[in-house]
Amino acid sequence: MKPLNLLLLDCSPRRDYSTSRHLTGQLLPALSAHFGREIRVTRRNLGTEPLPAITAEYAESLLLPAAEAQQRYGAALAASDALIRELEQADLLWISTPVYNFTVPAVLKNWIDLVVRRDVTFIATPGGKVGLLRDRPTFVAVTSGGAMFRDPPVQPDFFRPYLSAVLGIIGLKDVRFSHATGLAFTEVPQSVIEVQATQSLRSGALL
């Protein structure tokens, strides 16, 4: 059976000390058993190899129809085009990320700004934006030092609503979150992550 292609966006800059990377390591192996197929991973290390910043040319291109934008600003759109092709080729998307200041890290926001493009990954209609990409399972393994994602909330949660909304704009509506939080209040966050990851898998929250 053909393997499934998974695009993994790793958003932490912390290398060996990354809690979100540790959470992903606990959860990701379950995907192969869940889908009954080999998972082939393409990893993009956004945290340690950030994408180029948005340029004036790229910003100007967003105001134009896609064909004209490509003709006038093709060089400025090259990184965006490559990221969109990479996303289109993926059967699954996995985002491994910490929470920064109640929302997504800047490196993930930069990726989002490069793949959310009018007439390329979405179209604007009188009824709102409509995604042009096919939907596919999108898994978000997210860690937080603070007390996020609780009911009743202890801290504001702009992370999940924002990420769900912006991915939905381009057509990715099947977004599943698994989180490990309160890590700043423990001396061994890796152990807490392993416990919370096991609970997530047992409850079926991730899959």
Secondary structure, 3 states (H helix, E strand, C coil): CCCEEEEEEECCCCHHHCHHHHHHHHHCHHHHHHHCCCEEEEEEECCCCCCCCCCHHHHHHCCCCHHHHHHHHCHHHHHHHHHHHHHHCCCEEEEEEECECCECCHHHHHHHHHHCCECCCEEEECCEEEECCCCCCEEEEEECCCCCCCCCCCCCCCHHHHHHHHHHHCCCCCEEEEEECCHHHCCCHHHHHHHHHHHHHHHCCCC
